[in-house]
Amino acid sequence: TNARKSGELFRNMFYLKQVELDEAQYILGLQCGLPEEFDLDVDLEDLEKRCHTAFSKLEENMTLVEQVLAQ
């Protein structure tokens, strides 16, 4: 759970990755909000599969971001 500047609470998911550019370390982060109707009682195995799929896609995209930033 996170809070907006207004104080409104919302659920979110973070993806963080440490990268090195020009011999300096950085942490790149992506954040997305989860829908209010997101059910916390979902099957944990199903949730794990969904997270794995999402993180795999994010990893692919972060690799592309690293390549662009390294230019």
Backbone bond lengths (Angstrom), bond angles and torsions (degrees), N, CA, C in turn:
res aa  C-N    CA-C-N  psi(-1)  N-CA   C-N-CA  omega(-1)  CA-C   N-CA-C  phi
1 T - - - 1.457 - - 1.518 108.73 -
2 N 1.311 116.01 142.12 1.452 123.07 179.68 1.521 107.59 -134.78
3 A 1.321 117.29 173.63 1.470 120.64 179.85 1.521 110.10 -129.84
4 R 1.315 115.21 139.14 1.466 121.07 173.53 1.523 108.77 -78.84
5 K 1.326 116.63 168.78 1.467 120.24 178.17 1.519 111.59 -56.35
6 S 1.327 115.58 -29.93 1.463 120.78 -179.72 1.533 112.23 -73.12
7 G 1.345 115.90 -11.28 1.455 119.84 -176.63 1.519 113.27 95.69
8 E 1.334 116.20 -9.58 1.468 120.82 179.03 1.525 109.77 -65.65
9 L 1.318 116.51 130.14 1.459 121.20 179.25 1.521 110.57 -84.94
10 F 1.330 115.50 145.30 1.456 120.50 175.72 1.521 109.29 -150.11
11 R 1.329 115.14 156.28 1.461 121.00 177.59 1.524 108.29 -88.94
12 N 1.332 115.33 143.43 1.448 118.61 179.21 1.521 110.77 -147.94
13 M 1.328 114.14 171.12 1.450 121.33 178.40 1.525 107.06 -133.83
14 F 1.318 117.04 136.42 1.458 122.41 178.92 1.518 110.43 -112.02
15 Y 1.319 114.90 148.67 1.456 122.29 170.31 1.519 105.46 -130.31
16 L 1.326 117.61 119.07 1.456 122.72 -178.20 1.523 109.29 -119.94
17 K 1.340 114.98 143.36 1.455 119.43 177.94 1.520 108.90 -146.24
18 Q 1.321 115.34 132.88 1.455 120.86 176.42 1.524 108.08 -86.88
19 V 1.344 115.71 132.69 1.465 120.77 178.51 1.523 108.62 -132.02
20 E 1.318 114.73 157.55 1.458 120.37 176.56 1.520 108.46 -117.03
21 L 1.327 116.33 126.57 1.459 122.82 177.51 1.520 107.77 -132.53
22 D 1.320 116.52 125.85 1.462 121.04 -179.29 1.528 111.79 51.67
23 E 1.311 115.32 44.33 1.465 123.49 177.79 1.537 113.63 63.11
24 A 1.314 117.07 17.72 1.466 121.73 175.89 1.526 108.76 -116.75
25 Q 1.334 116.18 140.56 1.460 121.62 -179.54 1.531 110.50 -90.11
26 Y 1.317 115.71 136.65 1.464 122.24 176.98 1.521 108.46 -133.98
27 I 1.304 115.63 156.98 1.459 120.83 171.36 1.523 106.93 -117.18
28 L 1.316 115.04 119.85 1.456 121.34 176.54 1.517 107.88 -98.05
29 G 1.301 116.73 137.68 1.455 119.97 -178.68 1.510 112.78 -133.05
30 L 1.301 114.73 143.06 1.456 122.50 172.52 1.516 107.68 -121.47
31 Q 1.312 115.37 137.77 1.461 120.57 179.47 1.513 108.41 -129.33
32 C 1.317 115.80 139.82 1.461 118.88 173.31 1.520 108.45 -137.62
33 G 1.297 114.73 144.63 1.454 120.45 175.75 1.513 110.48 -80.57
34 L 1.298 116.02 145.92 1.467 121.04 175.06 1.523 108.12 -97.04
35 P 1.318 117.49 142.62 1.463 119.97 -179.70 1.531 111.36 -58.08
36 E 1.324 115.66 147.51 1.467 119.62 179.05 1.516 112.00 -58.91
37 E 1.329 115.84 -31.65 1.458 119.03 -178.24 1.529 111.99 -81.87
38 F 1.344 117.82 3.33 1.460 120.90 178.20 1.518 108.95 -57.19
39 D 1.303 116.19 125.84 1.464 122.35 -173.89 1.523 110.22 -92.39
40 L 1.328 116.60 114.55 1.458 120.63 179.10 1.522 112.29 -72.47
41 D 1.323 117.05 -11.05 1.452 120.50 -179.55 1.527 111.91 -95.34
42 V 1.341 117.34 18.38 1.462 119.62 179.24 1.522 109.19 -66.69
43 D 1.296 115.33 160.30 1.452 121.72 177.35 1.534 108.46 -59.16
44 L 1.327 117.54 123.96 1.458 121.40 -176.06 1.526 112.29 -61.74
45 E 1.305 117.36 -34.68 1.463 120.07 178.17 1.529 110.02 -64.84
46 D 1.328 116.57 -41.94 1.460 121.32 177.80 1.533 110.26 -64.44
47 L 1.324 116.67 -43.95 1.462 120.62 179.24 1.528 110.72 -62.28
48 E 1.312 117.41 -41.10 1.468 121.44 178.72 1.527 110.75 -61.70
49 K 1.325 116.89 -42.97 1.470 121.07 178.54 1.527 110.45 -62.69
50 R 1.328 116.49 -43.85 1.469 120.29 -179.86 1.524 111.13 -63.58
51 C 1.318 116.36 -43.00 1.468 120.39 178.91 1.519 110.70 -64.13
52 H 1.330 116.69 -42.61 1.455 120.49 179.12 1.529 110.45 -60.16
53 T 1.317 116.92 -43.92 1.464 121.20 178.36 1.525 110.67 -62.20
54 A 1.321 116.33 -46.09 1.463 120.30 -179.95 1.524 111.30 -63.00
55 F 1.323 117.34 -44.63 1.463 120.75 -178.97 1.523 111.20 -66.78
56 S 1.320 117.85 -34.27 1.468 120.48 176.87 1.525 110.31 -63.47
57 K 1.328 116.42 -43.79 1.470 120.55 178.28 1.526 110.78 -64.84
58 L 1.322 116.43 -41.81 1.459 120.03 178.44 1.524 111.19 -63.87
59 E 1.310 117.53 -39.49 1.469 121.51 178.26 1.527 110.16 -61.05
60 E 1.334 116.76 -43.78 1.464 120.86 177.24 1.526 110.45 -59.59
61 N 1.323 116.39 -46.04 1.464 120.63 -179.04 1.525 111.48 -67.14
62 M 1.325 117.59 -38.31 1.463 120.49 179.86 1.527 110.45 -66.24
63 T 1.313 117.63 -33.84 1.465 120.85 176.68 1.523 109.43 -61.93
64 L 1.327 116.47 -41.69 1.464 120.34 177.55 1.534 110.82 -65.23
65 V 1.320 117.20 -40.44 1.481 121.56 177.99 1.527 109.52 -61.10
66 E 1.326 117.20 -45.11 1.465 121.08 178.79 1.519 110.83 -58.52
67 Q 1.324 116.75 -43.07 1.471 120.88 -179.13 1.523 111.12 -63.42
68 V 1.307 116.92 -41.04 1.465 120.79 178.94 1.519 110.67 -66.60
69 L 1.320 116.68 -44.91 1.468 120.26 -179.07 1.524 112.53 -66.63
70 A 1.307 117.43 -28.17 1.462 121.53 -178.60 1.519 112.92 -74.66
71 Q 1.322 117.88 -12.48 1.475 120.92 -177.97 1.504 112.00 -75.05
